[in-house]
Amino acid sequence: MPAKKTFDAAALQEMADKEQEKQHKYKTRLFCCASTACLASGSAPVQDTIKQAIKVNKLNKDVQLVPTGCMGLCSHGPMVRVQTEDHHTDILYQEATSETAQQILEAYVLKTEPEEETEPAEEVGALDIPHFRGGVQKRAKKKLEESVLPQDMPFFTRQTKVVLTNAGLVNPENLGDYVASGGYRALANVLETMTPEQVCEEISNSGLRGRGGGGFPTGLKWNLLRKAPGDTKYIVANGDEGDPGAYMDRTIMEADPHRILEGMAIAGYATGARQGFLYVRGEYPIAVQRLEKAIRAATRKGILGESVMGSDFSFEAEIRIGAGAFVCGEETALMYSIEGNRGMPRMRPPYPTQSGLWGHPTLINNVETFANIAPIMEKGAAWFAGTGTEKSKGTKVFALTGDLRNTGLIEVPMGITLREIIEEMGGGMPGKRKFKAAQTGGPSGGCIPASHLDTPIDYESLQALGSIMGSGGLVVMDDKNLMPKVAKFFMEFCVDESCGKCIPCRVGTVKIQRLLEKIIDGQATHADLDQLKHLCEMVKTSSLCGLGQTAPNPVLSTLRYFPDEYESLLIQPEAAAEV
């Protein structure tokens, strides 16, 4: 029996060439968003319509349907992108339906002319088209034209994509598609030409900081693991985001799972780790499914597993599914959960790079951090460091949500201002409403008022305002929101998610919540307000882990920037005296 051919850099290039040749044979490629957001908006029937039309009309050699990850503008989904063989046509359609899909096929595949009659187009269901109609009705064609989403709008043009380069353009369940876009080329080059020390140095020189919220220098953390003693080491990708309004990690895992695996494998080579775990929220079934398929496909090819791409380096990847506890986003609680225990934080030191999973040195990075690795290794540290600010390099992915015309997923250079994101990319407030505040960092962050709209988005600037970068949630609120109620919403979340291990968090957050309720109900005095401030500082300084330490941030920031809203709800001194 002949020996199995080693999948090396040459085989990788051969695979990329074949996939690109295959793609170029199609006259029309239809990219249909299959992210959680678009699927919830009705993307599945759109895909079913296209699939059946291709099958029934025998167009499988001319038309390719590419289910993709998120295309960004979630508030306008489902979205369909059309690319023709000459690559001059690249049109994005918004709010697509089964009828839209049928019209797209007629317009671009059959290229039928509109009929002269002006009768309304017949309503067609998702699977009711055994053959195309004779032509696109005038009214239907006009409706199709109205569905075009301009790609020169600031939401798209102001983005700088590194992590999301492939999102919306590749099939996340197709290894060949990822390889054709340059995937695993960085891993192959690292294994052939670089030492572990050189890889860590390149990451350090890039200035990449952890994208999970802490902002710790990635290269420094990698070097700590590389120098840690012992033969058994672990790599962990943290995909357990739980902030209200945040879905950056979910989208990255759904849209480009191989990019995360490539980053993890490079990290394993650089640090001496041969085993990786992806910790994913149980509420993310699509992400889990696509990661599982990606691991199987990469392992079958020899890109993961024993002798990665013919080298002496081996790296296995496994998935661990979390039960949805917010505290498991904290690295020590996450490790307990992976080990099969209840997710609860522990004191540090020792830090994970000293003693992590099962007592062995462990590297934990957010999935977005790992998604930055391959581009850095391919294009160089200087290229990555050329974007961003002096201390915050590169780009950041944000989930832009709330009271805006345009909401969705964006990737922007560090240093862009809140005003640019909210007014230009987000399109401002709908109706006649005015901007009031932006919540960054989720329940661990703070509310930033209109007076600081020109604040640059970087770690230090947000911290100076009493907020944090966090993992990338950005909730925008207009002037109908009452800020004490906003603070109460986030505090209720923290009360529910506290693991209960330490008294300051377990008891303190409940006390803060009750004081907020008392204020909102108009039953509180100035003494209650003073107690609220005192409790927030106590919980912040004495809690065991990051959940408790940052839980008071939304309250403290709203007290700082919107004190009048609290004062107006208090019982006035004269009224209190009468009581």
C-alpha positions as CSV (number, residue, x, y, z in Angstrom):
1,M,0.0,0.0,0.0
2,P,1.6,3.3,-1.1
3,A,2.4,5.8,1.7
4,K,0.1,8.7,2.2
5,K,1.4,11.8,0.5
6,T,2.6,14.5,2.9
7,F,0.5,17.7,2.7
8,D,3.2,20.3,2.6
9,A,3.5,23.9,1.3
10,A,3.6,22.6,-2.3
11,A,0.5,20.6,-1.8
12,L,-1.2,23.6,-0.2
13,Q,-0.4,25.7,-3.3
14,E,-1.7,23.0,-5.6
15,M,-4.9,22.9,-3.6
16,A,-5.2,26.7,-3.8
17,D,-4.6,26.7,-7.6
18,K,-7.3,24.0,-8.2
19,E,-9.9,25.8,-6.1
20,Q,-9.2,29.1,-7.8
21,E,-9.5,27.5,-11.3
22,K,-12.8,25.9,-10.2
23,Q,-14.2,29.2,-9.0
24,H,-13.2,31.0,-12.2
25,K,-15.2,28.5,-14.3
26,Y,-18.5,29.8,-12.9
27,K,-20.2,32.6,-14.8
28,T,-22.0,33.8,-11.7
29,R,-21.2,33.4,-8.1
30,L,-24.0,34.1,-5.6
31,F,-22.7,34.8,-2.0
32,C,-25.6,34.4,0.5
33,C,-25.1,35.4,4.1
34,A,-25.6,32.4,6.4
35,S,-24.7,34.0,9.7
36,T,-26.9,33.7,12.7
37,A,-28.2,37.2,12.1
38,C,-29.2,36.7,8.5
39,L,-30.6,33.2,9.1
40,A,-32.8,34.7,11.8
41,S,-34.0,37.2,9.1
42,G,-34.9,34.5,6.6
43,S,-31.7,33.7,4.8
44,A,-32.5,29.9,4.6
45,P,-35.5,30.2,2.2
46,V,-33.4,32.5,0.0
47,Q,-30.7,29.8,-0.2
48,D,-33.3,27.1,-0.8
49,T,-34.7,29.0,-3.8
50,I,-31.3,29.4,-5.4
51,K,-30.4,25.8,-4.8
52,Q,-33.6,24.5,-6.4
53,A,-33.4,26.9,-9.3
54,I,-29.8,25.8,-10.0
55,K,-30.8,22.1,-9.8
56,V,-34.1,22.3,-11.8
57,N,-32.6,24.5,-14.6
58,K,-29.3,22.5,-14.7
59,L,-27.2,25.5,-14.0
60,N,-24.7,23.8,-11.7
61,K,-21.8,24.4,-14.1
62,D,-22.6,28.1,-14.6
63,V,-23.8,29.2,-11.1
64,Q,-22.2,28.7,-7.7
65,L,-24.0,29.3,-4.5
66,V,-21.6,30.3,-1.7
67,P,-23.1,30.3,1.8
68,T,-20.9,32.7,3.8
69,G,-20.4,34.3,7.1
70,C,-21.5,37.8,8.1
71,M,-21.4,40.5,5.5
72,G,-21.6,43.2,8.1
73,L,-24.7,45.3,7.8
74,C,-27.0,43.0,9.9
75,S,-29.8,45.4,10.1
76,H,-30.3,45.1,6.3
77,G,-30.2,41.3,6.1
78,P,-30.6,38.8,4.6
79,M,-27.9,39.9,2.2
80,V,-26.9,38.4,-1.2
81,R,-23.8,39.4,-3.2
82,V,-23.6,38.8,-7.0
83,Q,-20.2,38.4,-8.8
84,T,-20.1,37.7,-12.5
85,E,-17.3,35.9,-14.4
86,D,-15.7,39.2,-15.6
87,H,-15.5,40.3,-11.9
88,H,-16.7,43.7,-13.0
89,T,-20.1,43.1,-11.5
90,D,-20.1,43.0,-7.7
91,I,-23.5,44.0,-6.4
92,L,-24.9,43.6,-2.9
93,Y,-28.6,43.1,-2.3
94,Q,-30.3,43.8,1.0
95,E,-33.4,42.4,2.7
96,A,-33.4,39.6,0.2
97,T,-36.4,37.2,-0.1
98,S,-37.1,34.1,-2.1
99,E,-38.6,36.4,-4.8
100,T,-35.5,38.6,-4.8
101,A,-33.3,35.5,-5.3
102,Q,-35.4,34.4,-8.3
103,Q,-35.2,37.9,-9.8
104,I,-31.4,37.9,-9.3
105,L,-31.1,34.6,-11.1
106,E,-33.2,35.8,-14.0
107,A,-31.4,39.1,-14.3
108,Y,-27.8,37.8,-14.1
109,V,-28.0,34.1,-15.2
110,L,-30.6,34.1,-18.0
111,K,-30.3,37.8,-18.6
112,T,-33.9,38.0,-19.7
113,E,-35.3,41.3,-20.7
114,P,-38.3,42.9,-18.9
115,E,-41.7,42.1,-20.4
116,E,-43.7,45.0,-21.8
117,E,-46.8,44.1,-19.9
118,T,-47.3,45.9,-16.6
119,E,-49.3,43.3,-14.7
120,P,-47.9,42.7,-11.2
121,A,-45.4,39.9,-10.9
122,E,-46.9,36.7,-9.6
123,E,-46.0,36.0,-5.9
124,V,-43.7,33.0,-5.8
125,G,-42.9,30.9,-2.8
126,A,-39.4,29.6,-1.8
127,L,-39.7,26.3,-3.6
128,D,-42.4,27.0,-6.2
129,I,-40.3,27.6,-9.2
130,P,-39.7,24.4,-11.2
131,H,-38.5,26.6,-14.1
132,F,-37.9,30.3,-14.5
133,R,-40.6,32.6,-15.6
134,G,-40.5,34.0,-19.1
135,G,-38.8,37.2,-18.0
136,V,-38.5,39.7,-15.2
137,Q,-41.6,41.9,-15.0
138,K,-41.0,45.6,-15.0
139,R,-42.3,46.1,-11.5
140,A,-40.2,43.2,-10.3
141,K,-37.0,44.5,-11.9
142,K,-37.6,47.9,-10.3
143,K,-38.0,46.3,-7.0
144,L,-34.8,44.4,-7.5
145,E,-33.0,47.7,-8.3
146,E,-34.3,49.2,-5.1
147,S,-32.8,46.4,-3.1
148,V,-29.3,47.3,-4.2
149,L,-27.1,48.3,-1.2
150,P,-24.6,51.0,-2.1
151,Q,-21.1,49.7,-1.2
152,D,-19.7,53.2,-1.1
153,M,-21.6,54.1,2.1
154,P,-19.4,55.0,5.1
155,F,-20.4,51.8,6.9
156,F,-18.3,49.9,4.4
157,T,-15.7,52.4,3.2
158,R,-14.6,53.4,6.7
159,Q,-13.7,49.9,7.6
160,T,-10.2,48.4,7.6
161,K,-10.5,44.6,7.5
162,V,-7.8,42.3,8.8
163,V,-9.8,39.8,10.9
164,L,-12.9,40.0,8.8
165,T,-11.1,39.9,5.4
166,N,-12.8,36.7,4.4
167,A,-16.1,37.3,6.1
168,G,-18.9,37.2,3.5
169,L,-16.5,36.1,0.7
170,V,-15.7,32.5,1.6
171,N,-17.6,29.4,2.5
172,P,-16.7,28.8,6.2
173,E,-17.4,25.0,5.7
174,N,-15.1,24.7,2.7
175,L,-11.4,24.2,3.4
176,G,-10.5,24.7,-0.3
177,D,-12.2,28.1,-0.2
178,Y,-10.1,29.2,2.7
179,V,-6.9,27.9,1.1
180,A,-7.7,29.6,-2.2
181,S,-7.9,32.9,-0.3
182,G,-4.4,32.4,1.1
183,G,-5.3,30.3,4.1
184,Y,-2.7,28.3,6.0
185,R,0.1,29.9,3.9
186,A,1.3,31.7,7.0
187,L,1.5,28.5,9.0
188,A,3.4,26.7,6.2
189,N,5.9,29.6,6.0
190,V,6.4,29.7,9.8
191,L,7.1,26.0,9.9
192,E,9.6,26.2,7.1
193,T,11.5,29.4,7.8
194,M,11.1,30.6,11.4
195,T,12.1,29.5,14.8
196,P,9.7,29.8,17.8
197,E,11.7,32.7,19.1
198,Q,11.3,34.5,15.8
199,V,7.6,34.0,15.8
200,C,7.2,35.4,19.3
201,E,9.4,38.4,18.4
202,E,7.3,39.1,15.3
203,I,4.1,39.1,17.3
204,S,5.8,41.4,20.0
205,N,7.0,43.8,17.3
206,S,3.5,44.0,15.8
207,G,2.1,45.6,19.0
208,L,-0.9,43.2,19.0
209,R,-2.7,43.3,22.4
210,G,-5.3,40.8,23.6
211,R,-8.7,41.5,22.0
212,G,-10.7,39.9,24.8
213,G,-10.8,43.1,26.9
214,G,-7.7,43.1,29.0
215,G,-5.4,44.4,26.3
216,F,-2.3,42.5,27.5
217,P,0.6,42.4,25.0
218,T,0.1,39.2,23.0
219,G,3.8,38.7,22.2
220,L,4.8,39.0,25.9
221,K,2.2,36.4,26.9
222,W,3.5,34.0,24.2
223,N,7.0,34.4,25.4
224,L,6.0,33.7,28.9
225,L,4.6,30.3,27.8
226,R,7.5,29.6,25.5
227,K,9.9,30.0,28.4
228,A,7.8,28.1,30.9
229,P,9.3,24.8,31.9
230,G,7.7,21.4,31.1
231,D,6.8,19.4,28.0
232,T,3.1,19.7,28.3
233,K,1.5,23.0,27.4
234,Y,-1.9,24.1,26.2
235,I,-3.4,26.7,23.9
236,V,-6.9,28.0,24.6
237,A,-9.1,30.1,22.3
238,N,-11.7,32.0,24.4
239,G,-14.9,32.2,22.4
240,D,-17.2,32.6,25.4
241,E,-18.4,36.2,24.9
242,G,-21.4,37.0,27.0
243,D,-21.8,40.8,26.9
244,P,-25.3,42.0,26.1
245,G,-25.3,43.3,22.5
246,A,-21.9,41.6,21.6
247,Y,-21.5,39.0,18.9
248,M,-18.0,39.6,17.5
249,D,-16.5,36.3,18.5
250,R,-19.6,34.4,17.3
251,T,-19.3,36.0,13.9
252,I,-15.6,35.4,13.6
253,M,-16.1,31.7,14.5
254,E,-19.0,31.4,12.1
255,A,-17.4,33.3,9.2
256,D,-13.8,32.1,9.2
257,P,-13.1,29.1,11.6
258,H,-9.9,28.1,9.8
259,R,-8.3,31.4,10.4
260,I,-8.7,30.9,14.2
261,L,-7.3,27.4,13.9
262,E,-4.3,28.7,11.9
263,G,-3.6,31.3,14.5
264,M,-3.8,28.6,17.3
265,A,-1.4,26.3,15.4
266,I,1.1,29.1,14.9
267,A,0.8,29.9,18.7
268,G,1.4,26.3,19.5
269,Y,4.5,26.1,17.4
270,A,5.9,29.4,18.9
271,T,5.3,28.3,22.5
272,G,5.9,24.6,22.5
273,A,2.2,23.6,22.9
274,R,0.8,20.6,21.1
275,Q,-2.8,20.7,22.3
276,G,-5.4,23.4,21.7
277,F,-8.9,23.9,23.0
278,L,-11.6,26.2,21.7
279,Y,-14.0,27.2,24.4
280,V,-17.3,28.2,22.8
281,R,-20.7,29.2,24.3
282,G,-23.4,26.6,24.1
283,E,-25.7,29.3,22.7
284,Y,-23.5,29.3,19.5
285,P,-24.5,26.1,17.7
286,I,-23.6,27.3,14.2
287,A,-20.1,28.4,15.4
288,V,-19.6,25.0,17.0
289,Q,-20.7,23.1,13.9
290,R,-18.4,25.1,11.6
291,L,-15.5,24.8,13.9
292,E,-16.0,21.0,14.2
293,K,-16.1,20.7,10.4
294,A,-13.0,22.9,10.1
295,I,-11.0,20.8,12.6
296,R,-12.0,17.5,10.8
297,A,-11.1,18.9,7.4
298,A,-7.8,20.3,8.5
299,T,-6.9,17.1,10.3
300,R,-7.7,14.9,7.4
301,K,-5.4,16.9,5.2
302,G,-2.5,16.9,7.6
303,I,-2.7,20.6,8.4
304,L,-3.5,19.7,12.0
305,G,-2.7,16.6,14.0
306,E,0.6,14.6,13.8
307,S,3.4,16.1,11.8
308,V,1.7,19.3,10.8
309,M,2.3,19.8,7.0
310,G,5.1,17.4,7.1
311,S,7.0,19.0,9.9
312,D,8.2,17.7,13.3
313,F,5.5,19.8,14.9
314,S,2.2,18.3,16.0
315,F,-0.9,20.1,17.1
316,E,-4.4,18.8,18.0
317,A,-7.5,21.0,18.4
318,E,-10.6,20.2,20.3
319,I,-13.8,22.0,21.2
320,R,-15.2,22.5,24.7
321,I,-18.8,23.9,25.0
322,G,-19.6,26.2,27.8
323,A,-22.9,26.2,29.6
324,G,-23.5,30.0,29.2
325,A,-22.0,31.3,32.5
326,F,-20.7,34.9,31.9
327,V,-18.0,34.4,34.5
328,C,-16.4,31.7,32.4
329,G,-15.1,34.4,30.1
330,E,-12.7,35.0,32.9
331,E,-9.6,32.9,32.2
332,T,-9.3,31.0,35.5
333,A,-13.0,30.2,35.6
334,L,-12.8,29.1,31.9
335,M,-10.0,26.7,32.7
336,Y,-12.0,25.1,35.6
337,S,-14.9,24.6,33.1
338,I,-12.6,23.0,30.5
339,E,-11.4,20.6,33.2
340,G,-15.0,19.6,33.8
341,N,-15.5,21.5,37.0
342,R,-17.9,24.4,37.9
343,G,-16.6,27.6,36.3
344,M,-15.4,29.7,39.2
345,P,-12.4,32.1,39.3
346,R,-9.3,31.6,41.5
347,M,-6.7,33.9,42.9
348,R,-3.7,34.9,40.7
349,P,-0.8,34.3,40.8
350,P,0.0,31.8,39.6
351,Y,-1.0,33.0,36.2
352,P,-2.1,30.5,33.5
353,T,1.2,30.7,31.7
354,Q,2.7,29.4,34.9
355,S,0.0,26.9,36.0
356,G,-3.1,26.5,33.9
357,L,-5.0,23.5,32.7
358,W,-4.4,20.5,34.9
359,G,-1.5,22.4,36.4
360,H,0.4,22.9,33.1
361,P,1.4,26.2,31.5
362,T,-1.4,27.5,29.4
363,L,-1.9,30.3,26.9
364,I,-5.4,31.9,26.7
365,N,-6.2,34.4,24.0
366,N,-9.5,35.6,22.6
367,V,-10.6,34.2,19.2
368,E,-10.2,37.6,17.6
369,T,-6.6,37.7,18.8
370,F,-5.9,34.4,17.1
371,A,-7.6,35.7,13.9
372,N,-5.0,38.4,13.7
373,I,-2.0,36.0,13.8
374,A,-1.9,34.7,10.2
375,P,-2.2,38.2,8.6
376,I,0.7,39.4,10.9
377,M,2.9,36.5,10.0
378,E,2.1,36.8,6.3
379,K,2.4,40.6,5.9
380,G,4.8,41.4,8.7
381,A,4.8,43.1,12.1
382,A,5.5,46.6,10.6
383,W,2.5,46.3,8.3
384,F,0.2,45.6,11.3
385,A,1.8,48.2,13.5
386,G,1.3,50.8,10.7
387,T,-2.4,50.8,11.6
388,G,-3.8,52.2,14.9
389,T,-2.3,54.5,17.5
390,E,1.1,54.5,19.4
391,K,-0.1,52.1,22.1
392,S,-3.1,50.4,20.5
393,K,-2.0,48.9,17.2
394,G,-4.1,47.3,14.4
395,T,-7.8,47.1,14.1
396,K,-10.7,46.2,16.4
397,V,-14.0,44.4,15.6
398,F,-17.1,45.9,17.1
399,A,-20.7,44.8,17.3
400,L,-22.4,48.1,16.6
401,T,-25.9,47.9,18.1
402,G,-28.6,50.1,19.6
403,D,-30.5,53.2,18.4
404,L,-28.9,53.6,15.0
405,R,-29.9,53.5,11.4
406,N,-27.1,51.0,10.5
407,T,-26.2,48.3,12.9
408,G,-24.0,45.3,12.5
409,L,-20.4,44.1,12.6
410,I,-17.6,46.5,11.8
411,E,-13.8,46.4,11.9
412,V,-12.1,49.7,12.3
413,P,-8.6,51.0,12.9
414,M,-7.7,51.7,16.5
415,G,-7.9,55.5,17.1
416,I,-11.1,56.1,15.1
417,T,-13.4,58.3,17.1
418,L,-16.8,57.4,18.5
419,R,-18.3,60.2,16.4
420,E,-17.0,58.7,13.2
421,I,-18.5,55.3,14.1
422,I,-21.8,56.6,15.3
423,E,-22.6,59.4,12.9
424,E,-20.9,58.3,9.8
425,M,-20.8,54.5,9.8
426,G,-23.9,54.0,12.0
427,G,-25.9,56.7,10.1
428,G,-26.9,58.5,13.3
429,M,-30.1,58.3,15.2
430,P,-33.3,57.4,13.4
431,G,-36.1,60.0,13.4
432,K,-35.4,63.2,15.3
433,R,-33.7,61.6,18.3
434,K,-30.4,62.8,19.5
435,F,-27.4,60.8,20.7
436,K,-27.1,60.4,24.5
437,A,-24.5,57.8,25.3
438,A,-22.5,54.9,24.1
439,Q,-21.8,51.8,26.2
440,T,-18.5,50.2,25.5
441,G,-17.3,47.0,27.2
442,G,-20.7,45.6,28.1
443,P,-21.6,45.2,31.8
444,S,-17.8,45.6,32.5
445,G,-17.7,49.0,30.7
446,G,-19.1,52.4,31.0
447,C,-21.4,54.9,29.4
448,I,-19.7,57.7,27.3
449,P,-21.7,60.9,26.8
450,A,-22.1,63.2,23.8
451,S,-19.4,65.6,25.2
452,H,-16.8,62.8,24.5
453,L,-17.9,61.8,21.1
454,D,-14.6,62.8,19.6
455,T,-12.7,60.4,21.9
456,P,-10.4,58.0,20.0
457,I,-11.1,54.3,20.4
458,D,-8.1,52.9,22.1
459,Y,-7.4,51.2,25.4
460,E,-6.0,54.2,27.3
461,S,-8.6,56.8,26.1
462,L,-11.6,54.6,27.1
463,Q,-10.1,53.8,30.4
464,A,-9.6,57.5,31.2
465,L,-13.3,58.0,30.6
466,G,-14.2,55.3,33.1
467,S,-15.0,52.6,30.5
468,I,-13.0,49.9,28.8
469,M,-12.6,48.5,25.3
470,G,-13.9,45.1,26.4
471,S,-14.3,42.4,23.7
472,G,-16.0,44.9,21.4
473,G,-19.6,45.5,22.3
474,L,-20.8,49.0,21.4
475,V,-24.3,49.9,22.4
476,V,-25.6,53.3,21.2
477,M,-28.4,55.0,23.1
478,D,-30.6,58.0,22.1
479,D,-32.1,60.6,24.3
480,K,-35.2,58.6,25.3
481,N,-33.0,56.4,27.6
482,L,-32.9,57.1,31.3
483,M,-29.4,56.4,32.5
484,P,-30.1,55.1,36.0
485,K,-32.3,52.5,34.3
486,V,-29.5,51.6,31.9
487,A,-27.2,51.1,34.9
488,K,-29.8,49.0,36.6
489,F,-30.1,46.8,33.5
490,F,-26.4,46.0,33.5
491,M,-26.3,45.5,37.3
492,E,-29.2,43.0,37.0
493,F,-27.1,41.1,34.5
494,C,-24.1,41.0,36.8
495,V,-26.2,39.9,39.8
496,D,-27.5,37.0,37.7
497,E,-24.1,36.1,36.4
498,S,-22.1,36.3,39.7
499,C,-20.7,32.9,40.6
500,G,-21.1,33.8,44.3
501,K,-17.6,32.8,45.3
502,C,-16.6,36.1,46.9
503,I,-18.8,38.2,49.2
504,P,-18.1,41.7,47.6
505,C,-19.6,40.5,44.3
506,R,-22.2,38.1,45.6
507,V,-23.7,40.5,48.1
508,G,-22.5,43.9,46.9
509,T,-24.0,43.7,43.4
510,V,-27.4,42.8,44.9
511,K,-27.2,45.8,47.3
512,I,-26.3,48.1,44.4
513,Q,-29.2,46.7,42.3
514,R,-31.7,47.4,45.2
515,L,-30.4,50.9,45.7
516,L,-30.8,51.6,42.0
517,E,-34.4,50.3,42.1
518,K,-35.0,52.5,45.1
519,I,-33.7,55.6,43.3
520,I,-35.7,54.8,40.1
521,D,-38.9,54.3,42.2
522,G,-38.4,57.8,43.7
523,Q,-38.0,56.4,47.2
524,A,-34.3,57.3,47.7
525,T,-32.5,60.1,49.5
526,H,-29.1,61.8,49.1
527,A,-27.9,59.4,51.8
528,D,-28.9,56.4,49.6
529,L,-27.0,58.0,46.7
530,D,-23.9,58.4,48.8
531,Q,-24.2,54.8,49.9
532,L,-24.5,53.7,46.3
533,K,-21.2,55.4,45.4
534,H,-19.5,53.9,48.4
535,L,-20.8,50.4,47.6
536,C,-19.6,50.7,44.0
537,E,-16.1,51.6,45.0
538,M,-16.0,48.7,47.6
539,V,-17.1,46.1,45.1
540,K,-14.7,47.4,42.5
541,T,-11.7,47.2,44.7
542,S,-12.3,44.1,46.7
543,S,-13.9,41.5,44.4
544,L,-12.0,38.4,43.4
545,C,-12.2,38.5,39.6
546,G,-12.9,40.8,36.7
547,L,-16.6,40.3,36.8
548,G,-17.0,41.9,40.3
549,Q,-14.2,44.3,39.8
550,T,-15.8,45.9,36.7
551,A,-19.5,45.4,37.6
552,P,-19.9,48.9,39.1
553,N,-18.5,50.6,36.0
554,P,-21.8,51.3,34.3
555,V,-23.1,52.8,37.6
556,L,-20.0,54.8,38.2
557,S,-19.9,56.2,34.7
558,T,-23.5,57.2,34.6
559,L,-23.1,58.9,38.1
560,R,-20.1,60.7,36.6
561,Y,-21.7,62.0,33.4
562,F,-25.4,62.1,34.2
563,P,-25.6,63.1,37.9
564,D,-28.6,65.3,37.3
565,E,-30.7,62.2,36.3
566,Y,-30.0,60.6,39.6
567,E,-30.6,63.9,41.6
568,S,-33.9,64.4,39.9
569,L,-35.2,61.1,41.1
570,L,-34.3,61.6,44.8
571,I,-36.7,62.7,47.5
572,Q,-35.8,66.3,48.1
573,P,-34.7,67.4,51.7
574,E,-38.0,69.2,52.5
575,A,-40.1,66.3,51.3
576,A,-37.9,63.8,53.2
577,A,-38.4,65.9,56.4
578,E,-42.2,65.8,56.0
579,V,-42.0,62.0,55.6
